Amino acid sequence: MRNSSECPKCQSSDIVQIRQPGPYANNIVTGMTLFSLANITRYLCAACGFTEEWVESADDIARIKKKYAS
């Protein structure tokens, strides 16, 4: 949905982007402080409710990979 602006489930183009940075959002912890949270952006299809989640920052992706890659 992020790239196509269309829901892969129902093909609707009524997509809502949800960004909630901060400690009360859906984040990935990459360190010991709140400053180490990797933000996740959600995309919601307002027609059927299907959602996708994306880590959009290259820096956040690198920190997640460093901490969780085996």
N, C-alpha and C positions, 0 to 999 in steps of 0.2 A: 504494500500500500504506500509505503514511503516513496518508492521510486516510480510506481505506475499511477498513483493517485486513484486507484481502483481496487475495490475489494476482490480478493481472489476467490472468495466463497460465493458472493451473490452478484458481483460485477457492478455494484453501486459506486458512484463517485462521491457520495456523501461521507467524506472522511474527516475525522476530527483528530488533530494533533494535540497530545497532552504532554506538557513538560512541567514537572514538579520537582525542581531542584531542592535539595535540603535533606535534613535527617528524617523527615516523615514521608518521604517519597519512596518509590521502589528503586533502590540503589544497590550497587554491588560494593561491598567493603574491600578495599585494597590495602589498608593500613590500619593504624591505631587511632586516628582522629577523624573528626567529621570532614576535615579537608581532604581525606583520602577516598571519599565516596565517588564512585563512577556513576554518573547520571544515566538514566534510561529514559528514552522518549517512547511513549506509547502512541499507537495509531489505532483509532477505533472506527469501525464502520457503523455509522449512525442508523443504517437500515437494518442490519442483521445482528450486530453486536460482536462480530469477529474482531479480535485484537491482534496486533503485532507489537513486539518490543524491540527497540534498536539502541545499541550503544553507538552514538554518532561521533563522538570525539576520538580522534586517533590517539591522543594522549591517554584517554581512559582505556581504550582497547589495549594499549601497550602495558599499562599498569596491571590490568586484569590478567593478561597473558603472563607477565612476570611472576605474579603471585600464584596463579592457579595452573599454569601449564606444567606437565610432568616431565 
